[in-house]
Amino acid sequence: MTDFIKGLRGFRRGAWEIVASVLIALGVFMLMQPFSLSLYSASFIVTLVGTVMFIIVSHFPE
């Protein structure tokens, strides 16, 4: 856990890719759930932020 936090603070690729992947997965989950219209409405933005974040983070050093 401390390696993960150090990776976030040091802008290392591994930790930030995990955060971006979780955002993408969360956005897809929000898109597929049938319970809340507000979650569905925000799903595109969450997925888009995760995707753009993943593209940017892929240029970070390992």
PQR file of N, CA, C, O and H, with PARSE charges and radii, in Angstrom:
ATOM      1  N   MET A   1       0.822  -1.191   0.000 -0.4000 1.5000
ATOM      2  CA  MET A   1       0.000   0.000   0.000 -0.0000 2.0000
ATOM      3  C   MET A   1       0.867   1.256   0.000  0.5500 1.7000
ATOM      4  O   MET A   1       0.541   2.234  -0.673 -0.5500 1.4000
ATOM      5  N   THR A   2       1.955   1.235   0.741 -0.4000 1.5000
ATOM      6  CA  THR A   2       2.808   2.415   0.772 -0.0000 2.0000
ATOM      7  C   THR A   2       3.516   2.621  -0.562  0.5500 1.7000
ATOM      8  O   THR A   2       3.794   3.758  -0.944 -0.5500 1.4000
ATOM      9  H   THR A   2       2.220   0.441   1.287  0.4000 1.0000
ATOM     10  N   ASP A   3       3.814   1.521  -1.283 -0.4000 1.5000
ATOM     11  CA  ASP A   3       4.415   1.659  -2.611 -0.0000 2.0000
ATOM     12  C   ASP A   3       3.438   2.329  -3.575  0.5500 1.7000
ATOM     13  O   ASP A   3       3.834   3.132  -4.420 -0.5500 1.4000
ATOM     14  H   ASP A   3       3.588   0.598  -0.973  0.4000 1.0000
ATOM     15  N   PHE A   4       2.161   1.989  -3.437 -0.4000 1.5000
ATOM     16  CA  PHE A   4       1.140   2.591  -4.281 -0.0000 2.0000
ATOM     17  C   PHE A   4       1.050   4.094  -4.027  0.5500 1.7000
ATOM     18  O   PHE A   4       0.981   4.877  -4.974 -0.5500 1.4000
ATOM     19  H   PHE A   4       1.839   1.337  -2.750  0.4000 1.0000
ATOM     20  N   ILE A   5       1.049   4.500  -2.771 -0.4000 1.5000
ATOM     21  CA  ILE A   5       0.970   5.924  -2.427 -0.0000 2.0000
ATOM     22  C   ILE A   5       2.241   6.652  -2.864  0.5500 1.7000
ATOM     23  O   ILE A   5       2.172   7.782  -3.349 -0.5500 1.4000
ATOM     24  H   ILE A   5       1.105   3.864  -2.001  0.4000 1.0000
ATOM     25  N   LYS A   6       3.385   6.021  -2.698 -0.4000 1.5000
ATOM     26  CA  LYS A   6       4.632   6.633  -3.178 -0.0000 2.0000
ATOM     27  C   LYS A   6       4.618   6.789  -4.686  0.5500 1.7000
ATOM     28  O   LYS A   6       5.123   7.777  -5.218 -0.5500 1.4000
ATOM     29  H   LYS A   6       3.441   5.103  -2.304  0.4000 1.0000
ATOM     30  N   GLY A   7       4.035   5.807  -5.384 -0.4000 1.5000
ATOM     31  CA  GLY A   7       3.915   5.905  -6.839 -0.0000 2.0000
ATOM     32  C   GLY A   7       3.014   7.037  -7.269  0.5500 1.7000
ATOM     33  O   GLY A   7       3.272   7.690  -8.280 -0.5500 1.4000
ATOM     34  H   GLY A   7       3.625   5.004  -4.952  0.4000 1.0000
ATOM     35  N   LEU A   8       1.949   7.278  -6.504 -0.4000 1.5000
ATOM     36  CA  LEU A   8       1.061   8.394  -6.826 -0.0000 2.0000
ATOM     37  C   LEU A   8       1.754   9.729  -6.603  0.5500 1.7000
ATOM     38  O   LEU A   8       1.643  10.650  -7.413 -0.5500 1.4000
ATOM     39  H   LEU A   8       1.740   6.748  -5.682  0.4000 1.0000
ATOM     40  N   ARG A   9       2.468   9.814  -5.496 -0.4000 1.5000
ATOM     41  CA  ARG A   9       3.166  11.074  -5.193 -0.0000 2.0000
ATOM     42  C   ARG A   9       4.304  11.329  -6.171  0.5500 1.7000
ATOM     43  O   ARG A   9       4.566  12.477  -6.529 -0.5500 1.4000
ATOM     44  H   ARG A   9       2.558   9.066  -4.838  0.4000 1.0000
ATOM     45  N   GLY A  10       4.975  10.281  -6.602 -0.4000 1.5000
ATOM     46  CA  GLY A  10       6.118  10.439  -7.490 -0.0000 2.0000
ATOM     47  C   GLY A  10       5.761  10.427  -8.963  0.5500 1.7000
ATOM     48  O   GLY A  10       6.644  10.417  -9.820 -0.5500 1.4000
ATOM     49  H   GLY A  10       4.761   9.348  -6.312  0.4000 1.0000
ATOM     50  N   PHE A  11       4.455  10.429  -9.264 -0.4000 1.5000
ATOM     51  CA  PHE A  11       3.972  10.388 -10.641 -0.0000 2.0000
ATOM     52  C   PHE A  11       4.607   9.243 -11.420  0.5500 1.7000
ATOM     53  O   PHE A  11       5.189   9.444 -12.486 -0.5500 1.4000
ATOM     54  H   PHE A  11       3.737  10.437  -8.568  0.4000 1.0000
ATOM     55  N   ARG A  12       4.483   8.045 -10.869 -0.4000 1.5000
ATOM     56  CA  ARG A  12       4.969   6.840 -11.533 -0.0000 2.0000
ATOM     57  C   ARG A  12       3.828   6.188 -12.290  0.5500 1.7000
ATOM     58  O   ARG A  12       2.669   6.262 -11.883 -0.5500 1.4000
ATOM     59  H   ARG A  12       4.010   7.882 -10.003  0.4000 1.0000
ATOM     60  N   ARG A  13       4.174   5.551 -13.393 -0.4000 1.5000
ATOM     61  CA  ARG A  13       3.175   5.019 -14.306 -0.0000 2.0000
ATOM     62  C   ARG A  13       2.266   3.969 -13.680  0.5500 1.7000
ATOM     63  O   ARG A  13       1.050   4.024 -13.864 -0.5500 1.4000
ATOM     64  H   ARG A  13       5.116   5.491 -13.723  0.4000 1.0000
ATOM     65  N   GLY A  14       2.822   3.026 -12.952 -0.4000 1.5000
ATOM     66  CA  GLY A  14       2.049   1.899 -12.454 -0.0000 2.0000
ATOM     67  C   GLY A  14       0.871   2.296 -11.597  0.5500 1.7000
ATOM     68  O   GLY A  14      -0.246   1.833 -11.826 -0.5500 1.4000
ATOM     69  H   GLY A  14       3.810   2.981 -12.802  0.4000 1.0000
ATOM     70  N   ALA A  15       1.099   3.138 -10.623 -0.4000 1.5000
ATOM     71  CA  ALA A  15       0.032   3.535  -9.711 -0.0000 2.0000
ATOM     72  C   ALA A  15      -1.049   4.350 -10.421  0.5500 1.7000
ATOM     73  O   ALA A  15      -2.241   4.144 -10.191 -0.5500 1.4000
ATOM     74  H   ALA A  15       2.007   3.514 -10.437  0.4000 1.0000
ATOM     75  N   TRP A  16      -0.635   5.257 -11.269 -0.4000 1.5000
ATOM     76  CA  TRP A  16      -1.617   6.102 -11.967 -0.0000 2.0000
ATOM     77  C   TRP A  16      -2.392   5.318 -13.010  0.5500 1.7000
ATOM     78  O   TRP A  16      -3.553   5.633 -13.272 -0.5500 1.4000
ATOM     79  H   TRP A  16       0.334   5.424 -11.457  0.4000 1.0000
ATOM     80  N   GLU A  17      -1.770   4.285 -13.626 -0.4000 1.5000
ATOM     81  CA  GLU A  17      -2.505   3.456 -14.568 -0.0000 2.0000
ATOM     82  C   GLU A  17      -3.603   2.681 -13.858  0.5500 1.7000
ATOM     83  O   GLU A  17      -4.676   2.459 -14.418 -0.5500 1.4000
ATOM     84  H   GLU A  17      -0.826   4.030 -13.413  0.4000 1.0000
ATOM     85  N   ILE A  18      -3.335   2.270 -12.622 -0.4000 1.5000
ATOM     86  CA  ILE A  18      -4.365   1.573 -11.849 -0.0000 2.0000
ATOM     87  C   ILE A  18      -5.544   2.512 -11.588  0.5500 1.7000
ATOM     88  O   ILE A  18      -6.700   2.114 -11.734 -0.5500 1.4000
ATOM     89  H   ILE A  18      -2.463   2.450 -12.166  0.4000 1.0000
ATOM     90  N   VAL A  19      -5.257   3.745 -11.206 -0.4000 1.5000
ATOM     91  CA  VAL A  19      -6.327   4.721 -10.945 -0.0000 2.0000
ATOM     92  C   VAL A  19      -7.126   4.972 -12.223  0.5500 1.7000
ATOM     93  O   VAL A  19      -8.356   5.012 -12.180 -0.5500 1.4000
ATOM     94  H   VAL A  19      -4.318   4.068 -11.088  0.4000 1.0000
ATOM     95  N   ALA A  20      -6.450   5.140 -13.352 -0.4000 1.5000
ATOM     96  CA  ALA A  20      -7.139   5.383 -14.620 -0.0000 2.0000
ATOM     97  C   ALA A  20      -7.988   4.174 -15.019  0.5500 1.7000
ATOM     98  O   ALA A  20      -9.107   4.335 -15.506 -0.5500 1.4000
ATOM     99  H   ALA A  20      -5.452   5.108 -13.387  0.4000 1.0000
ATOM    100  N   SER A  21      -7.462   2.976 -14.817 -0.4000 1.5000
ATOM    101  CA  SER A  21      -8.216   1.768 -15.158 -0.0000 2.0000
ATOM    102  C   SER A  21      -9.455   1.614 -14.285  0.5500 1.7000
ATOM    103  O   SER A  21     -10.506   1.182 -14.759 -0.5500 1.4000
ATOM    104  H   SER A  21      -6.553   2.846 -14.422  0.4000 1.0000
ATOM    105  N   VAL A  22      -9.331   1.964 -13.022 -0.4000 1.5000
ATOM    106  CA  VAL A  22     -10.485   1.897 -12.122 -0.0000 2.0000
ATOM    107  C   VAL A  22     -11.544   2.915 -12.557  0.5500 1.7000
ATOM    108  O   VAL A  22     -12.738   2.622 -12.503 -0.5500 1.4000
ATOM    109  H   VAL A  22      -8.477   2.315 -12.637  0.4000 1.0000
ATOM    110  N   LEU A  23     -11.124   4.093 -12.981 -0.4000 1.5000
ATOM    111  CA  LEU A  23     -12.084   5.090 -13.471 -0.0000 2.0000
ATOM    112  C   LEU A  23     -12.808   4.593 -14.719  0.5500 1.7000
ATOM    113  O   LEU A  23     -14.018   4.782 -14.848 -0.5500 1.4000
ATOM    114  H   LEU A  23     -10.153   4.331 -13.024  0.4000 1.0000
ATOM    115  N   ILE A  24     -12.082   3.963 -15.635 -0.4000 1.5000
ATOM    116  CA  ILE A  24     -12.708   3.428 -16.838 -0.0000 2.0000
ATOM    117  C   ILE A  24     -13.715   2.347 -16.469  0.5500 1.7000
ATOM    118  O   ILE A  24     -14.837   2.340 -16.975 -0.5500 1.4000
ATOM    119  H   ILE A  24     -11.100   3.809 -15.530  0.4000 1.0000
ATOM    120  N   ALA A  25     -13.314   1.429 -15.585 -0.4000 1.5000
ATOM    121  CA  ALA A  25     -14.221   0.358 -15.160 -0.0000 2.0000
ATOM    122  C   ALA A  25     -15.446   0.921 -14.439  0.5500 1.7000
ATOM    123  O   ALA A  25     -16.562   0.441 -14.640 -0.5500 1.4000
ATOM    124  H   ALA A  25     -12.402   1.434 -15.174  0.4000 1.0000
ATOM    125  N   LEU A  26     -15.239   1.933 -13.605 -0.4000 1.5000
ATOM    126  CA  LEU A  26     -16.355   2.567 -12.907 -0.0000 2.0000
ATOM    127  C   LEU A  26     -17.318   3.220 -13.894  0.5500 1.7000
ATOM    128  O   LEU A  26     -18.535   3.126 -13.732 -0.5500 1.4000
ATOM    129  H   LEU A  26     -14.333   2.323 -13.441  0.4000 1.0000
ATOM    130  N   GLY A  27     -16.781   3.876 -14.906 -0.4000 1.5000
ATOM    131  CA  GLY A  27     -17.630   4.502 -15.913 -0.0000 2.0000
ATOM    132  C   GLY A  27     -18.446   3.488 -16.699  0.5500 1.7000
ATOM    133  O   GLY A  27     -19.616   3.726 -16.999 -0.5500 1.4000
ATOM    134  H   GLY A  27     -15.793   3.953 -15.037  0.4000 1.0000
ATOM    135  N   VAL A  28     -17.830   2.353 -17.035 -0.4000 1.5000
ATOM    136  CA  VAL A  28     -18.570   1.305 -17.747 -0.0000 2.0000
ATOM    137  C   VAL A  28     -19.652   0.711 -16.842  0.5500 1.7000
ATOM    138  O   VAL A  28     -20.767   0.451 -17.293 -0.5500 1.4000
ATOM    139  H   VAL A  28     -16.880   2.160 -16.791  0.4000 1.0000
ATOM    140  N   PHE A  29     -19.323   0.498 -15.572 -0.4000 1.5000
ATOM    141  CA  PHE A  29     -20.329   0.005 -14.630 -0.0000 2.0000
ATOM    142  C   PHE A  29     -21.490   0.988 -14.516  0.5500 1.7000
ATOM    143  O   PHE A  29     -22.654   0.587 -14.510 -0.5500 1.4000
ATOM    144  H   PHE A  29     -18.417   0.709 -15.206  0.4000 1.0000
ATOM    145  N   MET A  30     -21.169   2.269 -14.427 -0.4000 1.5000
ATOM    146  CA  MET A  30     -22.209   3.296 -14.325 -0.0000 2.0000
ATOM    147  C   MET A  30     -23.088   3.302 -15.571  0.5500 1.7000
ATOM    148  O   MET A  30     -24.285   3.575 -15.488 -0.5500 1.4000
ATOM    149  H   MET A  30     -20.224   2.595 -14.432  0.4000 1.0000
ATOM    150  N   LEU A  31     -22.503   3.007 -16.708 -0.4000 1.5000
ATOM    151  CA  LEU A  31     -23.255   2.975 -17.962 -0.0000 2.0000
ATOM    152  C   LEU A  31     -24.226   1.803 -18.014  0.5500 1.7000
ATOM    153  O   LEU A  31     -25.307   1.914 -18.593 -0.5500 1.4000
ATOM    154  H   LEU A  31     -21.530   2.785 -16.775  0.4000 1.0000
ATOM    155  N   MET A  32     -23.845   0.681 -17.411 -0.4000 1.5000
ATOM    156  CA  MET A  32     -24.661  -0.527 -17.518 -0.0000 2.0000
ATOM    157  C   MET A  32     -25.674  -0.724 -16.389  0.5500 1.7000
ATOM    158  O   MET A  32     -26.553  -1.579 -16.502 -0.5500 1.4000
ATOM    159  H   MET A  32     -22.967   0.590 -16.941  0.4000 1.0000
ATOM    160  N   GLN A  33     -25.574   0.035 -15.320 -0.4000 1.5000
ATOM    161  CA  GLN A  33     -26.474  -0.192 -14.195 -0.0000 2.0000
ATOM    162  C   GLN A  33     -27.869   0.358 -14.514  0.5500 1.7000
ATOM    163  O   GLN A  33     -27.990   1.396 -15.165 -0.5500 1.4000
ATOM    164  H   GLN A  33     -24.860   0.729 -15.228  0.4000 1.0000
ATOM    165  N   PRO A  34     -28.920  -0.332 -14.058 -0.5600 1.5000
ATOM    166  CA  PRO A  34     -30.280   0.105 -14.394  0.2800 2.0000
ATOM    167  C   PRO A  34     -30.990   0.896 -13.296  0.5500 1.7000
ATOM    168  O   PRO A  34     -32.199   1.111 -13.391 -0.5500 1.4000
ATOM    169  N   PHE A  35     -30.278   1.335 -12.261 -0.4000 1.5000
ATOM    170  CA  PHE A  35     -30.946   1.879 -11.086 -0.0000 2.0000
ATOM    171  C   PHE A  35     -31.021   3.396 -11.041  0.5500 1.7000
ATOM    172  O   PHE A  35     -32.038   3.942 -10.613 -0.5500 1.4000
ATOM    173  H   PHE A  35     -29.297   1.161 -12.184  0.4000 1.0000
ATOM    174  N   SER A  36     -29.986   4.084 -11.466 -0.4000 1.5000
ATOM    175  CA  SER A  36     -29.923   5.526 -11.257 -0.0000 2.0000
ATOM    176  C   SER A  36     -29.644   6.256 -12.568  0.5500 1.7000
ATOM    177  O   SER A  36     -28.658   5.974 -13.250 -0.5500 1.4000
ATOM    178  H   SER A  36     -29.160   3.640 -11.814  0.4000 1.0000
ATOM    179  N   LEU A  37     -30.504   7.176 -12.903 -0.4000 1.5000
ATOM    180  CA  LEU A  37     -30.320   7.956 -14.121 -0.0000 2.0000
ATOM    181  C   LEU A  37     -29.157   8.934 -13.989  0.5500 1.7000
ATOM    182  O   LEU A  37     -28.479   9.226 -14.974 -0.5500 1.4000
ATOM    183  H   LEU A  37     -31.305   7.404 -12.349  0.4000 1.0000
ATOM    184  N   SER A  38     -28.922   9.442 -12.782 -0.4000 1.5000
ATOM    185  CA  SER A  38     -27.810  10.378 -12.597 -0.0000 2.0000
ATOM    186  C   SER A  38     -26.460   9.681 -12.769  0.5500 1.7000
ATOM    187  O   SER A  38     -25.533  10.271 -13.325 -0.5500 1.4000
ATOM    188  H   SER A  38     -29.474   9.205 -11.982  0.4000 1.0000
ATOM    189  N   LEU A  39     -26.334   8.432 -12.301 -0.4000 1.5000
ATOM    190  CA  LEU A  39     -25.098   7.680 -12.541 -0.0000 2.0000
ATOM    191  C   LEU A  39     -24.919   7.421 -14.034  0.5500 1.7000
ATOM    192  O   LEU A  39     -23.817   7.548 -14.567 -0.5500 1.4000
ATOM    193  H   LEU A  39     -27.087   7.953 -11.850  0.4000 1.0000
ATOM    194  N   TYR A  40     -26.004   7.060 -14.698 -0.4000 1.5000
ATOM    195  CA  TYR A  40     -25.946   6.831 -16.141 -0.0000 2.0000
ATOM    196  C   TYR A  40     -25.527   8.099 -16.881  0.5500 1.7000
ATOM    197  O   TYR A  40     -24.745   8.038 -17.829 -0.5500 1.4000
ATOM    198  H   TYR A  40     -26.900   6.957 -14.265  0.4000 1.0000
ATOM    199  N   SER A  41     -26.040   9.230 -16.453 -0.4000 1.5000
ATOM    200  CA  SER A  41     -25.729  10.499 -17.109 -0.0000 2.0000
ATOM    201  C   SER A  41     -24.259  10.880 -16.950  0.5500 1.7000
ATOM    202  O   SER A  41     -23.674  11.476 -17.854 -0.5500 1.4000
ATOM    203  H   SER A  41     -26.676   9.280 -15.682  0.4000 1.0000
ATOM    204  N   ALA A  42     -23.664  10.544 -15.819 -0.4000 1.5000
ATOM    205  CA  ALA A  42     -22.266  10.898 -15.565 -0.0000 2.0000
ATOM    206  C   ALA A  42     -21.285   9.853 -16.082  0.5500 1.7000
ATOM    207  O   ALA A  42     -20.074  10.069 -16.038 -0.5500 1.4000
ATOM    208  H   ALA A  42     -24.139  10.059 -15.084  0.4000 1.0000
ATOM    209  N   SER A  43     -21.788   8.727 -16.570 -0.4000 1.5000
ATOM    210  CA  SER A  43     -20.893   7.628 -16.959 -0.0000 2.0000
ATOM    211  C   SER A  43     -19.975   7.998 -18.119  0.5500 1.7000
ATOM    212  O   SER A  43     -18.812   7.596 -18.134 -0.5500 1.4000
ATOM    213  H   SER A  43     -22.772   8.551 -16.606  0.4000 1.0000
ATOM    214  N   PHE A  44     -20.474   8.753 -19.084 -0.4000 1.5000
ATOM    215  CA  PHE A  44     -19.636   9.120 -20.221 -0.0000 2.0000
ATOM    216  C   PHE A  44     -18.459   9.983 -19.780  0.5500 1.7000
ATOM    217  O   PHE A  44     -17.331   9.770 -20.224 -0.5500 1.4000
ATOM    218  H   PHE A  44     -21.419   9.080 -19.072  0.4000 1.0000
ATOM    219  N   ILE A  45     -18.713  10.939 -18.921 -0.4000 1.5000
ATOM    220  CA  ILE A  45     -17.650  11.830 -18.437 -0.0000 2.0000
ATOM    221  C   ILE A  45     -16.607  11.042 -17.654  0.5500 1.7000
ATOM    222  O   ILE A  45     -15.408  11.261 -17.830 -0.5500 1.4000
ATOM    223  H   ILE A  45     -19.630  11.112 -18.560  0.4000 1.0000
ATOM    224  N   VAL A  46     -17.048  10.127 -16.790 -0.4000 1.5000
ATOM    225  CA  VAL A  46     -16.118   9.331 -15.987 -0.0000 2.0000
ATOM    226  C   VAL A  46     -15.262   8.452 -16.891  0.5500 1.7000
ATOM    227  O   VAL A  46     -14.050   8.358 -16.700 -0.5500 1.4000
ATOM    228  H   VAL A  46     -18.022   9.950 -16.647  0.4000 1.0000
ATOM    229  N   THR A  47     -15.886   7.811 -17.871 -0.4000 1.5000
ATOM    230  CA  THR A  47     -15.138   6.970 -18.803 -0.0000 2.0000
ATOM    231  C   THR A  47     -14.165   7.805 -19.630  0.5500 1.7000
ATOM    232  O   THR A  47     -13.027   7.392 -19.858 -0.5500 1.4000
ATOM    233  H   THR A  47     -16.871   7.888 -18.025  0.4000 1.0000
ATOM    234  N   LEU A  48     -14.604   8.963 -20.072 -0.4000 1.5000
ATOM    235  CA  LEU A  48     -13.737   9.839 -20.855 -0.0000 2.0000
ATOM    236  C   LEU A  48     -12.552  10.332 -20.043  0.5500 1.7000
ATOM    237  O   LEU A  48     -11.429  10.346 -20.546 -0.5500 1.4000
ATOM    238  H   LEU A  48     -15.527   9.299 -19.886  0.4000 1.0000
ATOM    239  N   VAL A  49     -12.773  10.733 -18.805 -0.4000 1.5000
ATOM    240  CA  VAL A  49     -11.685  11.188 -17.943 -0.0000 2.0000
ATOM    241  C   VAL A  49     -10.685  10.048 -17.705  0.5500 1.7000
ATOM    242  O   VAL A  49      -9.474  10.265 -17.757 -0.5500 1.4000
ATOM    243  H   VAL A  49     -13.686  10.721 -18.396  0.4000 1.0000
ATOM    244  N   GLY A  50     -11.184   8.849 -17.449 -0.4000 1.5000
ATOM    245  CA  GLY A  50     -10.300   7.703 -17.259 -0.0000 2.0000
ATOM    246  C   GLY A  50      -9.483   7.390 -18.489  0.5500 1.7000
ATOM    247  O   GLY A  50      -8.302   7.064 -18.377 -0.5500 1.4000
ATOM    248  H   GLY A  50     -12.167   8.673 -17.407  0.4000 1.0000
ATOM    249  N   THR A  51     -10.088   7.482 -19.667 -0.4000 1.5000
ATOM    250  CA  THR A  51      -9.378   7.193 -20.912 -0.0000 2.0000
ATOM    251  C   THR A  51      -8.306   8.234 -21.192  0.5500 1.7000
ATOM    252  O   THR A  51      -7.175   7.881 -21.528 -0.5500 1.4000
ATOM    253  H   THR A  51     -11.048   7.748 -19.758  0.4000 1.0000
ATOM    254  N   VAL A  52      -8.643   9.506 -21.058 -0.4000 1.5000
ATOM    255  CA  VAL A  52      -7.658  10.570 -21.281 -0.0000 2.0000
ATOM    256  C   VAL A  52      -6.545  10.487 -20.241  0.5500 1.7000
ATOM    257  O   VAL A  52      -5.373  10.695 -20.555 -0.5500 1.4000
ATOM    258  H   VAL A  52      -9.561   9.793 -20.785  0.4000 1.0000
ATOM    259  N   MET A  53      -6.919  10.186 -19.018 -0.4000 1.5000
ATOM    260  CA  MET A  53      -5.919  10.031 -17.958 -0.0000 2.0000
ATOM    261  C   MET A  53      -4.972   8.879 -18.282  0.5500 1.7000
ATOM    262  O   MET A  53      -3.764   8.994 -18.073 -0.5500 1.4000
ATOM    263  H   MET A  53      -7.871  10.018 -18.764  0.4000 1.0000
ATOM    264  N   PHE A  54      -5.508   7.771 -18.790 -0.4000 1.5000
ATOM    265  CA  PHE A  54      -4.666   6.627 -19.138 -0.0000 2.0000
ATOM    266  C   PHE A  54      -3.698   6.996 -20.261  0.5500 1.7000
ATOM    267  O   PHE A  54      -2.537   6.587 -20.237 -0.5500 1.4000
ATOM    268  H   PHE A  54      -6.489   7.677 -18.959  0.4000 1.0000
ATOM    269  N   ILE A  55      -4.162   7.756 -21.232 -0.4000 1.5000
ATOM    270  CA  ILE A  55      -3.277   8.172 -22.329 -0.0000 2.0000
ATOM    271  C   ILE A  55      -2.154   9.064 -21.813  0.5500 1.7000
ATOM    272  O   ILE A  55      -1.001   8.903 -22.213 -0.5500 1.4000
ATOM    273  H   ILE A  55      -5.105   8.088 -21.252  0.4000 1.0000
ATOM    274  N   ILE A  56      -2.479   9.994 -20.938 -0.4000 1.5000
ATOM    275  CA  ILE A  56      -1.469  10.892 -20.391 -0.0000 2.0000
ATOM    276  C   ILE A  56      -0.480  10.129 -19.495  0.5500 1.7000
ATOM    277  O   ILE A  56       0.732  10.329 -19.571 -0.5500 1.4000
ATOM    278  H   ILE A  56      -3.416  10.125 -20.614  0.4000 1.0000
ATOM    279  N   VAL A  57      -1.027   9.256 -18.652 -0.4000 1.5000
ATOM    280  CA  VAL A  57      -0.201   8.525 -17.692 -0.0000 2.0000
ATOM    281  C   VAL A  57       0.738   7.548 -18.395  0.5500 1.7000
ATOM    282  O   VAL A  57       1.802   7.227 -17.865 -0.5500 1.4000
ATOM    283  H   VAL A  57      -2.012   9.093 -18.590  0.4000 1.0000
ATOM    284  N   SER A  58       0.364   7.079 -19.560 -0.4000 1.5000
ATOM    285  CA  SER A  58       1.226   6.129 -20.256 -0.0000 2.0000
ATOM    286  C   SER A  58       2.566   6.762 -20.663  0.5500 1.7000
ATOM    287  O   SER A  58       3.490   6.052 -21.061 -0.5500 1.4000
ATOM    288  H   SER A  58      -0.500   7.340 -19.990  0.4000 1.0000
ATOM    289  N   HIS A  59       2.668   8.068 -20.567 -0.4000 1.5000
ATOM    290  CA  HIS A  59       3.928   8.753 -20.877 -0.0000 2.0000
ATOM    291  C   HIS A  59       4.765   9.031 -19.629  0.5500 1.7000
ATOM    292  O   HIS A  59       5.875   9.553 -19.734 -0.5500 1.4000
ATOM    293  H   HIS A  59       1.917   8.644 -20.244  0.4000 1.0000
ATOM    294  N   PHE A  60       4.247   8.690 -18.458 -0.4000 1.5000
ATOM    295  CA  PHE A  60       4.993   8.874 -17.209 -0.0000 2.0000
ATOM    296  C   PHE A  60       6.150   7.869 -17.142  0.5500 1.7000
ATOM    297  O   PHE A  60       6.088   6.812 -17.770 -0.5500 1.4000
ATOM    298  H   PHE A  60       3.346   8.266 -18.373  0.4000 1.0000
ATOM    299  N   PRO A  61       7.198   8.195 -16.388 -0.5600 1.5000
ATOM    300  CA  PRO A  61       8.283   7.218 -16.230  0.2800 2.0000
ATOM    301  C   PRO A  61       7.845   6.063 -15.331  0.5500 1.7000
ATOM    302  O   PRO A  61       6.956   6.199 -14.491 -0.5500 1.4000
ATOM    303  N   GLU A  62       8.501   4.926 -15.540 -0.4000 1.5000
ATOM    304  CA  GLU A  62       8.197   3.762 -14.696 -0.0000 2.0000
ATOM    305  C   GLU A  62       8.947   3.913 -13.413  0.5500 1.7000
ATOM    306  O   GLU A  62       8.851   3.053 -12.537 -0.5500 1.4000
ATOM    307  H   GLU A  62       9.224   4.816 -16.222  0.4000 1.0000
TER
END
